[in-house]
Amino acid sequence: MLLPDKNTIDRLLRNYRDQERVVLARPGDLSTRRSFEDTAYTLCVLMGERTAREAVHAAERYVGGVGSAPRQALEGLPGS
């Protein structure tokens, strides 16, 4: 089984968290929401998970962030 590059996953995970904060602050910003959903989808594909929530948890475990605090779910977005 091929594993994704840890640096790429770490970068995507940080990008996902940054975008998550912006989407929570400005839920009506469709451009940011689309970027957030694209990042979530990419994490799903690379981590082999069906939902963004599962992909984020798998990515955190993969890059060594097992102890990360849980994040607030976003209704209507992948993984919520």
JOJO-V784776 format. One record per helix or strand. SS is the DSSP state (@ for helix, = for strand). FROM is the first residue (numbers start at 0). TO is the last residue. If there is no record, write none. Layout:
ss;from;to
SS;FROM;TO
SS;FROM;TO
This chain:
ss;from;to
@;5;24
@;29;46
@;51;62
